[in-house]
Amino acid sequence: RLSFANAKVPDLRAYNRYLPNEHIRFDGGSGTLTGDLTLDGAGVIGQGTLGVDAKTARMHLAGLALRTDVDIDLRLRRADIKRRTFNIDGSRVALNNVSFTEPGGESRSGWWARIELDRVRMDWDKPISIDGRVRIAMKDVGFLLSMFSRQRDYPKWVFKLIGSGQAQASANVQWAGQTLVLDRVQADNQRYDVKARLRLHGKNRTGSLYA
């Protein structure tokens, strides 16, 4: 058993070797790492938890540059020892105090999101790949719209409407290498509904969005 708490990570870019850098990477910042892991005789993780806590981290996510506080609570349960895959159901990711800049140059601040990983499998090989379904509570759907297009490409009434309150969302996620797929995306509150699908491959993005 390996257990440690609040190990200092002076440069979050150290994690980039494990990430599918084409669509997510750390550009700077520091944080802490906490873990409680059970390993077998060969040193392979069987189950456990990993936590990452970082303040004002600089990141690139799906083509958007952002600053955010990151709180990751990862629950690991080995699914296949030979393929190094894990069930990470019940894991959580919280993003707070998010500010981001769209490709068109528009910027937003004060955004937040709470991500619940309902049924998700993770392949531990480098880079990590993820496949499953997630639920998200978010301040509004502004970040989602920004993933699809620049703010000036939308009708003006759209961005007036999305500031009307918290939204709940769910999506199927497949993330491996240069390809990120969001399918069956549904987001809503009492004033609007958004349905979407998006495929990012390298710098190419295709999809559809209905509001």
Salt bridges, closest charged atoms under 4 A:
ASP11 OD2 - ARG13 NH2 2.74
ASP27 OD1 - ARG25 NE 2.82
ASP27 OD2 - HIS60 ND1 2.65
ASP36 OD2 - ARG1 NH2 2.57
ASP40 OD2 - ARG78 NH1 3.51
ASP73 OD2 - ARG75 NH2 2.85
GLU106 OE2 - ARG152 NH1 3.85
GLU116 OE1 - ARG92 NE 3.30
ASP118 OD2 - ARG135 NE 2.70
ASP125 OD1 - ARG84 NH1 3.31
ASP140 OD2 - ARG108 NH2 2.86
ASP153 OD2 - ARG150 NE 3.15
